[in-house]
Amino acid sequence: MTYFNIKTSKGIETIDEINPKEFNSKEDFKAERKRLLNEYKLASSFYSGLYYSQRATKAWKVRASQ
């Protein structure tokens, strides 16, 4: 699983996730991960601290388990 996190002055927040199992190949997954990262960066300057990670924030995990 890859999570998209943003780092702001208020801390780190997870805003999206993608699962490599949903893609036909590792190359397809990496291409989509890169495309999403670029789209988020283009969407707003707010996402200038955007990065992807193997870890989600605690708040994201709580929301996902509900």
C-alpha positions in Angstrom: 0.0 0.0 0.0 1.2 3.5 -0.8 -0.2 6.5 1.0 0.0 10.1 -0.1 0.8 12.4 2.8 1.2 16.2 3.0 3.4 18.0 5.4 2.1 21.4 6.6 2.8 23.7 9.5 0.0 21.8 11.4 1.6 18.4 10.9 1.3 15.5 8.5 -2.0 14.3 7.0 -2.7 11.3 4.7 -5.0 12.3 1.8 -5.1 9.3 -0.4 -3.9 5.7 -0.9 -3.3 3.2 -3.7 -2.9 -0.5 -3.6 -0.4 -2.2 -5.8 -2.6 -5.3 -5.9 -5.1 -3.3 -8.0 -2.6 -3.1 -10.9 -1.6 -5.6 -13.5 2.1 -5.0 -13.0 4.6 -3.2 -10.8 5.4 -0.8 -13.7 1.7 0.1 -14.0 1.5 0.8 -10.3 4.6 2.9 -10.3 3.4 4.9 -13.3 0.0 5.6 -11.6 1.7 6.5 -8.3 3.9 9.1 -10.2 0.9 10.4 -12.1 -1.2 10.9 -8.9 1.7 12.6 -7.2 2.1 15.0 -10.1 -1.7 15.7 -10.3 -1.8 16.5 -6.6 1.1 18.8 -6.9 -0.5 20.6 -9.9 -3.9 20.8 -8.1 -2.7 23.4 -5.6 0.3 24.9 -4.0 -1.1 23.6 -0.7 0.3 20.2 -1.8 3.8 21.4 -2.1 4.8 19.2 0.9 3.2 16.2 -0.8 5.1 12.9 -0.8 4.2 9.2 -0.8 5.0 6.8 1.9 4.4 3.2 3.1 2.9 4.6 6.3 -0.4 6.4 6.8 -1.1 8.8 9.7 -2.9 7.5 12.7 -6.0 9.5 11.8 -6.2 7.9 8.4 -6.0 4.4 10.0 -8.8 5.2 12.4 -11.0 6.5 9.6 -10.2 3.4 7.4 -11.2 1.0 10.2 -14.6 2.6 10.8 
